[in-house]
Amino acid sequence: MSVLIDTNILLRIAQPSHAMHAPATHALATLLKQDEAVFFCAQNIAEFRRLATRPVASNGGLQETR
C-alpha cells in the first residue's frame, strides 16, 4: 500500500506538545515498520512551511497547545 502523508501529520509530528503528536508519530512509525511506501509531496512541504512560519496570531506557527 502507498500512503501520502497529509500536512497535518507533518505538523503534529513537528509539535511535541500537541495532543495529537503521539498518535501521529505512532501512525507513521507503524507504517514504516510495516515497510509501507510512505510519501509526501511538494504541496505538503509548501503547506507545512507556510503554516509553520505564519505568525501565531494568525493561527500559524508551531505554537504550544492549551
C-alpha positions as CSV (number, residue, x, y, z in Angstrom):
1,M,0.0,0.0,0.0
2,S,1.2,3.5,-0.8
3,V,0.4,6.3,1.7
4,L,0.5,10.0,1.1
5,I,1.3,11.8,4.4
6,D,-1.0,14.8,5.0
7,T,0.4,18.1,6.0
8,N,-1.5,17.8,9.4
9,I,0.5,14.7,10.2
10,L,3.8,16.6,9.5
11,L,2.7,19.5,11.6
12,R,1.7,17.2,14.6
13,I,4.9,15.3,14.4
14,A,6.9,18.6,14.5
15,Q,4.9,19.8,17.5
16,P,5.8,17.5,20.5
17,S,3.5,19.4,22.9
18,H,0.4,18.9,20.7
19,A,-2.2,16.4,21.9
20,M,-2.1,14.6,18.6
21,H,1.7,14.3,18.5
22,A,1.9,10.8,19.9
23,P,-0.9,9.4,17.7
24,A,0.6,11.0,14.6
25,T,4.1,9.7,15.4
26,H,2.8,6.3,16.2
27,A,0.8,6.0,13.0
28,L,3.8,7.0,10.9
29,A,6.1,4.7,12.8
30,T,3.7,1.8,12.3
31,L,3.5,2.4,8.6
32,L,7.3,2.5,8.4
33,K,7.7,-0.7,10.5
34,Q,5.3,-2.4,8.2
35,D,7.5,-1.4,5.3
36,E,4.7,0.6,3.6
37,A,5.6,3.1,0.9
38,V,5.2,6.5,2.6
39,F,5.2,9.7,0.5
40,F,4.9,13.4,0.9
41,C,4.7,15.8,-2.0
42,A,5.9,19.3,-2.8
43,Q,2.4,20.7,-1.8
44,N,2.7,19.1,1.7
45,I,6.2,20.7,2.2
46,A,4.9,24.1,0.9
47,E,1.8,24.0,3.2
48,F,4.0,22.9,6.2
49,R,6.4,25.8,5.6
50,R,3.6,28.3,5.2
51,L,1.8,27.2,8.4
52,A,4.9,26.7,10.5
53,T,6.2,30.2,9.6
54,R,2.9,32.1,9.8
55,P,2.6,34.3,12.9
56,V,0.9,32.6,15.9
57,A,-1.6,35.4,16.0
58,S,-2.7,34.3,12.5
59,N,-3.3,30.7,13.6
60,G,0.2,29.7,12.4
61,G,3.5,28.7,13.8
62,L,4.2,25.6,15.8
63,Q,2.7,27.2,18.9
64,E,2.0,25.4,22.1
65,T,-1.4,23.9,22.6
66,R,-3.6,24.9,25.6
